[in-house]
Amino acid sequence: MVFLLVSGVSPATAITINPVFENGPQDLLFLATNQWHELGNAFPPDEIITSNSASTDDTACFDGSDSQVDQNFRVSILNNSNLWWTDLHYVADTTTSITNFDGWIGNAGVNDLSYAFKIDDIGINRPLVFESINANLVFEPGERWEFIIQDYIDLLGALPAHAFGSPGIASLSPVGVFSSGSIIARPIPEPSTMLLLGFGLIGFAGFGRKKFKK
């Protein structure tokens, strides 16, 4: 029963990736597991988001990295899937440059590290400025997040609103006006599944104790 609960949280039609990372000038990146998926526009139902963006004078970092010359953008993403997501990261395409980057993320086995940051409100780089449901760093179904990309430049003219239209990250993301970056994340069980899982583990523990007493 526990196996069924755990296996049920993985998207059935997933765009999975195997990222690698290197730390940079701001906060530490730490991609702890290989259970990573890409979220995007026109993606499979389990991973679909919608997005838009607008220019802003707000900054994500207060360490002097914001040039005050190139444009900052406030990006909005809406979780249209039925899954809960955690550890959201923004990964720029190889044609895109930003200044609020925690480090670089690319594909395992490919020398294609691109600017990247964790979408959170912790540390030096705090791009996340809004969560519409709960301020808990969990991207819930129907929730909207807003975050800042600092000093955004894309060589092909793609805007952040169109950043998430093509599967693939870094050099494996097709270039063009519908791709200037990617959102990657890890799926987590919904709260009711977590509760049932907890009950299942407690039941197994109780069964083990009764068996041991005999």
Secondary structure, 3 states (H helix, E strand, C coil): CHHHHHHCCCCCCCCEECEEEEECCCCCCCCCCCCEEEEECCCCHHHEEEEEEEEECCCCECCCCCCCCCCEEEEEEEECCCCEEEEEEEEECCCEECCCCCEEEEECCCCCCEEEEECCCCCCECCEEEECCCCCCCECCCCEEEEEECCCEECCCCCHHHCECCCCCHHHCCCECCECEEEEEEEECCHHHHHHHHHHHHHHHHHHHHHHHC
